[in-house]
């Protein structure tokens, strides 16, 4: 359908709509496939919309009042009216905007990091709408429950690391076990099993008396005795989660545990638990539209920061779950988050290989720190100091200065592969990290010198 251009206006007669444009859009070529089998919404169209559209029009984020999570939302439409006219793609705003035939085009021109639908994707969308925009979601047989097998021998990457605040005890997720070491001597203190999948997240509470580990669907929490010779008792189990638990944090007062994860491209899961009795206090599962990778309570315990694959950093109020702030600036997954010691600023690490600093009160992005070579997988702000520790996929651990020009202050060398986790003591004098090569590294935070490297061969014996 061709609409007349009048000056800088587009007139849509069939909808009695007038849209002002700066420049006429440049339409994207549409490649309509020839096929006998009908286009499936659930197996084809939903996947395209999830990848290109629902980040801004799905879950907790509904720009333009248009929800694109399902066919019902598409038919209902948003502030521009119904987005679908079943049987006619050329009369459907969804197709017109996605094909850049009318303004506002989708994705918006100002969101330069978002990619428009390709010619082939537009062809599938057109074919589906022209055929009646049928919703076949109910016809799709749900996948069988996932059954985990045993980890292959020798698969022991370190996927998570944490240090007690005093820097005396270090925990590493070695494959599907958590192994504790005395940081001063490197001696193994304890080995904690019980997980069928890789350990995805680790966190000590503030005084080092509890340790939480997240894996597939469950979180285990152990009480850590002050006397190293005393055995560690059985853990308390928190679950079930829908998928892997990728983020953990204890509230500063030690009463609450926050857990995060979610099914990739489907949901962002955040839960807050009462540590004393294991009761689920609150779920914030509609806050993010994709997997949650980072969680951190504010220093006063009243707010919870969360980073997600939906590219947002969000702040929620702990006592009622209300969303307080939403920060947008990363062009890829937000993989990690932490607060400054005074709670006035936040730092995030992203799959876009950068670290960003944010002002909590104003919502302003204060600065982007010097880029890493690959994804920034973990960040820790050293309390009371202008130091942020970060782990990166470029096999490097760094100290950044989060103020001023944001330069790298110190580089910690040793890892030979992707680094997944980093932690520091409360004073920043000890830094620990581990990654895909299976080695645990401890450095002196003041000069960057390696204290020790603990190799997987030392700890890879079978439990018991």
Buried (B, 14 or more C-beta within 10 A) or exposed (E): EEBEEEEEEBEBEEBEBEBEBEEEBEEBEBEBEEEEEEBBBBEBBBBBBBEBBBBBBBBBBBEBEBBBBBBEBBBBBBEBBBBBBBEBBBBBBBBBBBBBBBBBBBBBBEEEEBEBBBEBBBBBBBBBBBEEBBBBEEEEEEEEEEEEEEBEEEEBBBBBBBBBBEBBBBBBBBBBBBBBBEBEEBEEBBBBBBBBBBBBBBBBBBEBBBBBBBBBBBBBBBEBEEEBEEEBEEBBEBBEBBBBBBBBBBBBEBEBBBBBBBBEBBBBBBBBBBBEEEEEBBEBBBBBBBBBBBBBBBBEBBBBBBBBBBBBBBBBEBEEBEBBBEBBBBBBBBBBBBBBBEBEBBBBBBBBBBBBBBEBEEEEBBBBBBBBEBBBBBBBBBBEBBBBBBBBBBBBBBBBBBBEEBEBBBEBEBBEEBBBBBBBBBBBBBBBBBBBBBBBBBBBBEEBEEBEBBEBEBBBEEEE
